[in-house]
Amino acid sequence: MGDNSAFFYGTLMAREVLYRVIYGHEELTPVTTILASKLTHTPAILHNHCRHKVLHDDYPGVIPQEGHSVRGVYVTGLTDADIYRLDIFEGDEYTRVKATVKLLVHDGGTEVEGEEASTETYIFTASESRLEKAEWDYEEFRREKMWRWAGTSKEYDEVDAAAAAAATSNGSYDPTGGRGIFAGPGKKEQHEALENAD
């Protein structure tokens, strides 16, 4: 089990996306099932920050903002190799920083703030002009955009092939910012990165 933790507030709240990033595929193998069983996922809140839509993209950015709070998930059990892959996934628009979150617990039928946890999260450090004023909505992401990030159903094969061909032939825009199912290193590059991460 890894000793690292992180607070996720966007696409990585979806286990399919998280597993795709840290294990290379959203569908778990016997080995990655064991690794995933070591992770804990706890609802949490990050105070004095605000989550915004990133302009023209499917994902959000969080910035410090007094008086606002961001709901997300606190994940423990991450390995150094997982953090390495997450850093690559987040790219240069984000910086991993130390943060304190409040864990959310159920008290009767109500969700309340419980104990504090020290962790790390990814703060949006690209130009704030890239952020919309609107709040990013996780349920909308799952409902309308998740398929671009983690969909591996045979139902999407034809669409994926057409979109990938269009992207390479005419430079069309990728709303996942290079993070979705249409982008990524080849098998050889993935293998080399994993060997170097260990």
Phi, psi and chi 1 to 4 in degrees:
 res  aa     phi    psi   chi1   chi2   chi3   chi4
   1 MET       -  141.4 -178.2  167.7  126.7      -
   2 GLY   -81.3  158.9      -      -      -      -
   3 ASP   -98.9    2.4  -64.4  -31.0      -      -
   4 ASN   -96.2  156.4  -59.8  -60.4      -      -
   5 SER  -137.5  164.2   67.0      -      -      -
   6 ALA  -155.0  153.7      -      -      -      -
   7 PHE  -106.6  120.4  173.5   76.1      -      -
   8 PHE  -110.1  139.7  -59.3  122.2      -      -
   9 TYR  -130.5    3.8   54.9   80.9      -      -
  10 GLY  -134.3 -130.0      -      -      -      -
  11 THR   -58.5  -30.6   59.7      -      -      -
  12 LEU   -74.4   -5.8  -70.3  165.4      -      -
  13 MET   -68.1  -25.5  -70.8 -166.6  -56.5      -
  14 ALA   -78.1  120.5      -      -      -      -
  15 ARG   -58.5  -33.6  -69.7 -175.8 -168.4 -157.4
  16 GLU   -58.9  -42.5  -58.2   93.3  -39.8      -
  17 VAL   -71.7  -45.6  176.5      -      -      -
  18 LEU   -57.3  -48.4  178.8   62.4      -      -
  19 TYR   -65.3  -36.2  -66.0  162.8      -      -
  20 ARG   -62.9  -40.1 -171.6  164.0 -162.5  -88.1
  21 VAL   -70.6  -51.5  171.2      -      -      -
  22 ILE   -85.1  -23.4   64.6  178.4      -      -
  23 TYR  -113.6   -5.4  -57.4  134.6      -      -
  24 GLY    87.8   -6.5      -      -      -      -
  25 HIS  -161.4  144.8 -157.1  -83.3      -      -
  26 GLU   -74.3  -27.1   70.7 -175.9   81.3      -
  27 GLU   -85.8  127.7  -66.5  176.5   10.1      -
  28 LEU   -81.3  138.7  -63.1  177.2      -      -
  29 THR   -92.6  174.6   66.0      -      -      -
  30 PRO   -55.9  -39.4  -29.8   37.1      -      -
  31 VAL   -70.1  -47.9  171.3      -      -      -
  32 THR   -70.8  -23.0   56.0      -      -      -
  33 THR   -63.2  -41.6  -62.7      -      -      -
  34 ILE   -64.5  -45.4  -66.9  167.7      -      -
  35 LEU   -61.9  -45.0  -65.4  172.3      -      -
  36 ALA   -64.5  -29.7      -      -      -      -
  37 SER   -68.7  -16.8   73.1      -      -      -
  38 LYS   -84.8  -11.3  -53.9  -64.2 -178.4 -168.9
  39 LEU   -85.3  143.5  -59.5  177.6      -      -
  40 THR  -113.1  142.9   64.7      -      -      -
  41 HIS  -123.9  115.2  -57.8 -105.1      -      -
  42 THR  -127.0  128.8  -53.4      -      -      -
  43 PRO   -57.7  140.6  -19.1   29.3      -      -
  44 ALA  -151.2  168.6      -      -      -      -
  45 ILE  -133.6  137.7 -166.5  159.0      -      -
  46 LEU  -109.6  112.8  175.6   65.4      -      -
  47 HIS   -83.6  157.7  -71.1  -65.6      -      -
  48 ASN    60.4   35.8  -64.5  -44.1      -      -
  49 HIS  -141.2  158.2  -72.5   76.3      -      -
  50 CYS  -133.4  138.4 -169.5      -      -      -
  51 ARG  -100.6  128.5  173.7  176.0   42.9 -149.3
  52 HIS  -123.9  155.1  -63.3  -85.2      -      -
  53 LYS   -68.1  142.1  -69.1 -178.8  179.8  178.1
  54 VAL   -88.2  129.7  174.7      -      -      -
  55 LEU   -51.8  124.5 -165.9   61.0      -      -
  56 HIS    68.0   12.3  -54.1  -62.7      -      -
  57 ASP  -123.4  166.2  -71.0  -42.6      -      -
  58 ASP   -84.8  -13.4  -66.9  -17.6      -      -
  59 TYR  -111.2  162.3   53.3   90.4      -      -
  60 PRO  -100.7  172.1   37.2  -37.1      -      -
  61 GLY  -132.3  142.9      -      -      -      -
  62 VAL  -111.5  135.7  158.4      -      -      -
  63 ILE  -130.7  154.6   56.8  171.6      -      -
  64 PRO   -62.3  134.1  -21.3   32.2      -      -
  65 GLN  -158.5  110.6 -165.7  165.1  -10.7      -
  66 GLU   -54.9  136.5 -165.1   69.5   31.2      -
  67 GLY    84.9   -2.2      -      -      -      -
  68 HIS  -110.8  159.6  -69.8  -94.7      -      -
  69 SER  -137.6  151.0  -62.8      -      -      -
  70 VAL  -123.5  125.0  175.9      -      -      -
  71 ARG   -88.4  140.1 -175.9 -172.8  169.7   94.5
  72 GLY  -160.6 -152.4      -      -      -      -
  73 VAL  -131.8  134.6   63.7      -      -      -
  74 TYR   -97.8  119.0  169.1   68.4      -      -
  75 VAL  -114.2  127.7  177.0      -      -      -
  76 THR  -114.0  164.4   64.2      -      -      -
  77 GLY    92.2    9.8      -      -      -      -
  78 LEU   -75.4  139.6  -63.5  164.9      -      -
  79 THR   -89.7  169.8   66.2      -      -      -
  80 ASP   -60.5  -38.5  -70.6  -17.6      -      -
  81 ALA   -64.5  -37.6      -      -      -      -
  82 ASP   -62.2  -46.0  -63.7  -22.3      -      -
  83 ILE   -62.5  -39.6  -63.6  -63.4      -      -
  84 TYR   -57.2  -48.3  170.1   79.0      -      -
  85 ARG   -66.7  -38.5  -69.3  176.9 -168.6   93.8
  86 LEU   -64.6  -40.7  -72.2  161.0      -      -
  87 ASP   -60.0  -42.6  -74.1  -12.7      -      -
  88 ILE   -64.3  -45.4  -68.1  169.8      -      -
  89 PHE   -58.5  -44.7  174.4   76.2      -      -
  90 GLU   -70.0  -27.2  -67.0  -65.9   -1.8      -
  91 GLY    68.3 -161.5      -      -      -      -
  92 ASP   -88.9    2.3   59.4    4.8      -      -
  93 GLU   -81.7  -13.4  -71.1 -175.8  -49.1      -
  94 TYR  -129.4  152.4  -61.9   84.3      -      -
  95 THR  -126.2  131.4  -59.6      -      -      -
  96 ARG   -78.3  125.4 -178.3  167.6   35.8   97.5
  97 VAL  -133.0  159.6  -60.3      -      -      -
  98 LYS   -72.8  144.0  -66.3 -170.4 -179.6  -49.8
  99 ALA  -150.0  160.0      -      -      -      -
 100 THR  -118.7  127.3  -59.1      -      -      -
 101 VAL  -118.4  160.1  -63.4      -      -      -
 102 LYS  -105.4  126.1  -67.4  -76.8 -107.3  174.8
 103 LEU   -75.4  141.9  -56.0 -176.5      -      -
 104 LEU   -98.9  132.1  -62.6  173.9      -      -
 105 VAL  -129.9  158.8  -64.2      -      -      -
 106 HIS   -91.6  128.3  -72.0  -75.1      -      -
 107 ASP  -121.8   97.6 -176.5   13.1      -      -
 108 GLY    71.2 -122.0      -      -      -      -
 109 GLY  -102.4    8.8      -      -      -      -
 110 THR  -114.9  142.6  -52.0      -      -      -
 111 GLU   -91.4  127.3 -165.5  170.8   59.5      -
 112 VAL  -131.4  162.5  -63.3      -      -      -
 113 GLU   -75.5  134.6  -67.2 -176.9   16.5      -
 114 GLY  -110.2 -134.1      -      -      -      -
 115 GLU   -74.6  160.0   61.7 -174.3   71.9      -
 116 GLU   -84.2  151.5  -76.4 -171.3  -11.1      -
 117 ALA  -136.8  132.6      -      -      -      -
 118 SER   -85.2  133.9  -65.9      -      -      -
 119 THR  -154.1 -161.5 -171.3      -      -      -
 120 GLU  -132.1  154.3  -66.1 -178.2  -45.2      -
 121 THR  -146.2  170.7 -164.9      -      -      -
 122 TYR  -105.9  113.8  -68.7   89.1      -      -
 123 ILE   -94.9  137.4  -62.2  -64.2      -      -
 124 PHE   -70.6  119.1 -170.1   78.6      -      -
 125 THR  -118.7    2.1   53.3      -      -      -
 126 ALA   -71.2  177.7      -      -      -      -
 127 SER   -58.3  132.4  171.7      -      -      -
 128 GLU   -64.6  -14.3  -74.2 -170.6   25.1      -
 129 SER   -66.9  -15.5   66.0      -      -      -
 130 ARG   -81.2   -8.0  -65.7 -118.0  -45.7  115.5
 131 LEU   -97.2  134.5  -62.7  176.5      -      -
 132 GLU   -80.2  160.5  -63.9 -179.0   23.4      -
 133 LYS   -72.4  -24.8  -62.6 -115.1 -174.3 -101.8
 134 ALA   -71.3  148.9      -      -      -      -
 135 GLU   -74.6  139.3  165.9   82.7   14.7      -
 136 TRP   -76.7  138.2 -177.5   84.1      -      -
 137 ASP  -113.8  114.7 -174.7  -70.0      -      -
 138 TYR   -62.8  -43.7  177.2   68.0      -      -
 139 GLU   -64.0  -38.7  -67.3  -53.3  -38.3      -
 140 GLU   -63.2  -42.1  177.1 -174.0  -27.8      -
 141 PHE   -57.9  -48.8  166.3   75.9      -      -
 142 ARG   -61.3  -42.6  -74.0 -157.5   67.3   88.9
 143 ARG   -72.2  -42.9 -161.0  174.5   46.1 -107.4
 144 GLU  -109.6  -19.6  -61.8  176.0   13.7      -
 145 LYS  -129.2  -11.0  -59.9  168.1 -177.7  168.8
 146 MET   -55.8  -37.4 -179.6   67.2  157.4      -
 147 TRP   -56.9  -29.3   67.0  -89.4      -      -
 148 ARG   -75.2  -18.0  -68.8 -163.7  -78.0 -125.2
 149 TRP  -101.1  -34.4  -70.1   75.5      -      -
 150 ALA  -141.8    3.4      -      -      -      -
 151 GLY   -67.6  125.1      -      -      -      -
 152 THR  -126.7   10.2   57.5      -      -      -
 153 SER   -62.3  144.7  167.3      -      -      -
 154 LYS   -58.5  -25.5  -63.2  -73.1 -177.0 -159.0
 155 GLU   -58.0  -28.3 -179.1  178.9  -21.5      -
 156 TYR   -97.1   -2.4  -63.1  118.4      -      -
 157 ASP   -53.0  -48.6  -74.8   -7.7      -      -
 158 GLU   -66.0  -42.0 -168.6  173.6  -60.2      -
 159 VAL   -64.6  -45.0  175.0      -      -      -
 160 ASP   -59.9  -45.4  -68.3   -9.6      -      -
 161 ALA   -62.8  -43.3      -      -      -      -
 162 ALA   -65.5  -43.3      -      -      -      -
 163 ALA   -65.9  -40.6      -      -      -      -
 164 ALA   -64.8  -42.4      -      -      -      -
 165 ALA   -64.3  -42.1      -      -      -      -
 166 ALA   -64.8  -40.2      -      -      -      -
 167 ALA   -64.5  -38.7      -      -      -      -
 168 THR   -79.9  -28.0   56.1      -      -      -
 169 SER   -85.2  -33.2   67.0      -      -      -
 170 ASN  -126.5    9.2   66.8   11.5      -      -
 171 GLY    64.0   33.0      -      -      -      -
 172 SER   -62.7  159.5   67.1      -      -      -
 173 TYR   -74.9  136.8 -175.7   72.5      -      -
 174 ASP  -105.4  106.3  175.4    7.3      -      -
 175 PRO   -69.2   -7.3   25.8  -33.0      -      -
 176 THR   -87.7   -0.1   68.5      -      -      -
 177 GLY    63.6   32.4      -      -      -      -
 178 GLY    82.3    8.0      -      -      -      -
 179 ARG  -103.1   -8.3  -63.2  172.7  176.1   90.7
 180 GLY   -89.0 -163.6      -      -      -      -
 181 ILE   -73.1  -13.0   61.8  174.5      -      -
 182 PHE   -91.3   -3.0  -52.8  127.6      -      -
 183 ALA  -131.5  169.8      -      -      -      -
 184 GLY   129.0  161.5      -      -      -      -
 185 PRO   -70.4  157.1   26.5  -33.3      -      -
 186 GLY   -71.7  173.1      -      -      -      -
 187 LYS   -56.6  -42.9  -66.8  -82.1 -173.8 -155.9
 188 LYS   -61.4  -46.2 -179.9 -178.9  175.2 -168.5
 189 GLU   -64.7  -38.5  -70.1   84.1    1.4      -
 190 GLN   -63.2  -44.5  -70.6  176.9   12.5      -
 191 HIS   -61.3  -44.8 -178.5   71.1      -      -
 192 GLU   -61.8  -42.4  -70.4  172.7   -2.7      -
 193 ALA   -64.6  -40.5      -      -      -      -
 194 LEU   -65.5  -41.2  -71.4  175.0      -      -
 195 GLU   -63.4  -40.3  -77.1 -176.7  -11.4      -
 196 ASN   -72.8  -23.3  -66.7  -26.8      -      -
 197 ALA   -77.1  -25.8      -      -      -      -
 198 ASP   -79.2      -  -65.3  -28.1      -      -
